[in-house]
Amino acid sequence: AGKLRFYTGAVPAGDGAPAGTLLAEHTFNADAFANASDNGTEASVNLNAVTSVNPTAAGTAGCVAIVAANGTTVWITGDVTATGGGGFCEVNNTSFLLGVPVNITSGVLRWVRS
Protein backbone atom coordinates (compact mmCIF):
# COMPACT_ATOMS: atom_id res chain seq x y z
CA ALA A 1 0.00 0.00 0.00
CA GLY A 2 1.08 3.57 -0.61
CA LYS A 3 2.25 5.86 2.13
CA LEU A 4 1.70 9.42 3.29
CA ARG A 5 4.96 10.84 4.65
CA PHE A 6 5.47 14.10 6.51
CA TYR A 7 8.79 15.97 6.30
CA THR A 8 10.37 19.16 7.59
CA GLY A 9 11.24 21.77 5.00
CA ALA A 10 9.74 23.11 1.81
CA VAL A 11 7.96 21.24 -0.97
CA PRO A 12 10.53 20.15 -3.58
CA ALA A 13 10.26 21.31 -7.18
CA GLY A 14 8.66 18.93 -9.66
CA ASP A 15 7.45 16.41 -7.09
CA GLY A 16 11.02 15.36 -6.35
CA ALA A 17 12.04 13.57 -3.20
CA PRO A 18 11.71 15.74 -0.06
CA ALA A 19 15.03 16.75 1.48
CA GLY A 20 13.86 17.34 5.05
CA THR A 21 13.71 15.03 8.04
CA LEU A 22 11.03 12.32 7.93
CA LEU A 23 8.68 13.11 10.82
CA ALA A 24 5.88 10.57 10.43
CA GLU A 25 4.47 7.99 8.03
CA HIS A 26 0.97 6.64 7.44
CA THR A 27 0.23 3.55 5.32
CA PHE A 28 -2.90 3.90 3.21
CA ASN A 29 -5.70 1.37 3.38
CA ALA A 30 -7.50 0.07 0.27
CA ASP A 31 -9.99 2.95 0.16
CA ALA A 32 -7.64 5.82 0.96
CA PHE A 33 -9.28 8.25 -1.47
CA ALA A 34 -12.88 9.18 -2.25
CA ASN A 35 -14.23 9.23 -5.80
CA ALA A 36 -12.73 11.98 -7.94
CA SER A 37 -14.78 14.98 -9.03
CA ASP A 38 -14.34 17.21 -12.06
CA ASN A 39 -15.95 20.62 -12.59
CA GLY A 40 -14.45 21.13 -16.06
CA THR A 41 -11.72 23.47 -14.77
CA GLU A 42 -10.27 21.39 -11.99
CA ALA A 43 -10.32 17.71 -11.04
CA SER A 44 -9.88 16.74 -7.40
CA VAL A 45 -9.95 13.80 -5.05
CA ASN A 46 -10.24 13.93 -1.26
CA LEU A 47 -8.37 11.80 1.21
CA ASN A 48 -10.78 9.61 3.17
CA ALA A 49 -10.62 9.57 6.96
CA VAL A 50 -7.15 8.66 8.20
CA THR A 51 -6.18 7.46 11.62
CA SER A 52 -3.80 9.66 13.53
CA VAL A 53 -0.08 9.19 12.97
CA ASN A 54 2.62 8.95 15.61
CA PRO A 55 5.73 11.00 14.83
CA THR A 56 9.07 9.19 14.67
CA ALA A 57 10.95 12.51 14.95
CA ALA A 58 10.17 15.98 16.24
CA GLY A 59 10.01 19.04 14.00
CA THR A 60 7.76 21.34 12.01
CA ALA A 61 6.01 19.68 9.08
CA GLY A 62 6.23 21.67 5.87
CA CYS A 63 6.01 19.00 3.18
CA VAL A 64 3.96 15.86 2.66
CA ALA A 65 4.65 13.19 0.05
CA ILE A 66 2.49 10.40 -1.31
CA VAL A 67 4.85 7.50 -1.90
CA ALA A 68 4.31 4.22 -3.75
CA ALA A 69 4.20 0.91 -1.90
CA ASN A 70 7.85 0.31 -2.86
CA GLY A 71 8.72 3.11 -0.41
CA THR A 72 10.87 5.04 -2.88
CA THR A 73 8.73 6.32 -5.76
CA VAL A 74 7.28 9.74 -4.93
CA TRP A 75 3.94 10.24 -6.70
CA ILE A 76 3.19 13.77 -5.57
CA THR A 77 4.23 16.27 -2.91
CA GLY A 78 2.46 19.21 -1.32
CA ASP A 79 2.46 21.62 1.58
CA VAL A 80 1.28 20.93 5.11
CA THR A 81 -0.74 23.50 7.05
CA ALA A 82 -2.73 23.55 10.26
CA THR A 83 -6.45 22.83 9.95
CA GLY A 84 -8.15 25.59 7.95
CA GLY A 85 -4.86 26.75 6.41
CA GLY A 86 -5.72 25.49 2.93
CA GLY A 87 -2.70 23.25 2.46
CA PHE A 88 -2.48 20.15 0.32
CA CYS A 89 -2.70 18.26 3.61
CA GLU A 90 -4.05 19.77 6.83
CA VAL A 91 -3.18 18.53 10.31
CA ASN A 92 -4.25 19.60 13.78
CA ASN A 93 -0.74 20.93 14.54
CA THR A 94 2.27 21.28 12.24
CA SER A 95 4.63 20.99 15.22
CA PHE A 96 5.23 17.25 15.46
CA LEU A 97 6.34 16.02 18.88
CA LEU A 98 7.41 12.53 19.88
CA GLY A 99 4.64 10.77 21.78
CA VAL A 100 1.93 13.18 20.58
CA PRO A 101 -0.29 11.77 17.79
CA VAL A 102 -0.99 14.03 14.82
CA ASN A 103 -4.50 14.09 13.37
CA ILE A 104 -4.79 14.45 9.61
CA THR A 105 -7.87 16.60 9.16
CA SER A 106 -7.92 17.09 5.38
CA GLY A 107 -6.14 16.12 2.22
CA VAL A 108 -7.07 17.13 -1.34
CA LEU A 109 -5.31 16.32 -4.60
CA ARG A 110 -6.11 18.88 -7.29
CA TRP A 111 -5.36 18.96 -11.01
CA VAL A 112 -6.03 22.24 -12.78
CA ARG A 113 -6.77 21.89 -16.48
CA SER A 114 -4.58 23.97 -18.74
ZIQUI-V592688 format. One record per residue. RES is the residue in one letter. PHI is phi in whole degrees, 0 to 359 (none if undefined). Layout:
BEGIN
res=RES phi=PHI
res=RES phi=PHI
END
This chain:
BEGIN
res=A phi=none
res=G phi=292
res=K phi=228
res=L phi=248
res=R phi=243
res=F phi=253
res=Y phi=230
res=T phi=284
res=G phi=91
res=A phi=275
res=V phi=290
res=P phi=288
res=A phi=291
res=G phi=63
res=D phi=57
res=G phi=286
res=A phi=288
res=P phi=298
res=A phi=260
res=G phi=281
res=T phi=284
res=L phi=289
res=L phi=262
res=A phi=197
res=E phi=219
res=H phi=236
res=T phi=266
res=F phi=292
res=N phi=267
res=A phi=297
res=D phi=244
res=A phi=294
res=F phi=237
res=A phi=283
res=N phi=298
res=A phi=288
res=S phi=234
res=D phi=215
res=N phi=258
res=G phi=94
res=T phi=253
res=E phi=217
res=A phi=255
res=S phi=210
res=V phi=217
res=N phi=262
res=L phi=287
res=N phi=289
res=A phi=307
res=V phi=237
res=T phi=293
res=S phi=293
res=V phi=245
res=N phi=257
res=P phi=300
res=T phi=256
res=A phi=208
res=A phi=262
res=G phi=163
res=T phi=262
res=A phi=286
res=G phi=232
res=C phi=222
res=V phi=233
res=A phi=231
res=I phi=262
res=V phi=241
res=A phi=296
res=A phi=301
res=N phi=290
res=G phi=81
res=T phi=237
res=T phi=282
res=V phi=271
res=W phi=277
res=I phi=199
res=T phi=233
res=G phi=197
res=D phi=274
res=V phi=244
res=T phi=227
res=A phi=290
res=T phi=310
res=G phi=89
res=G phi=278
res=G phi=82
res=G phi=287
res=F phi=305
res=C phi=227
res=E phi=248
res=V phi=231
res=N phi=293
res=N phi=202
res=T phi=281
res=S phi=272
res=F phi=274
res=L phi=235
res=L phi=299
res=G phi=83
res=V phi=243
res=P phi=300
res=V phi=251
res=N phi=265
res=I phi=274
res=T phi=261
res=S phi=194
res=G phi=205
res=V phi=226
res=L phi=263
res=R phi=233
res=W phi=235
res=V phi=269
res=R phi=284
res=S phi=258
END
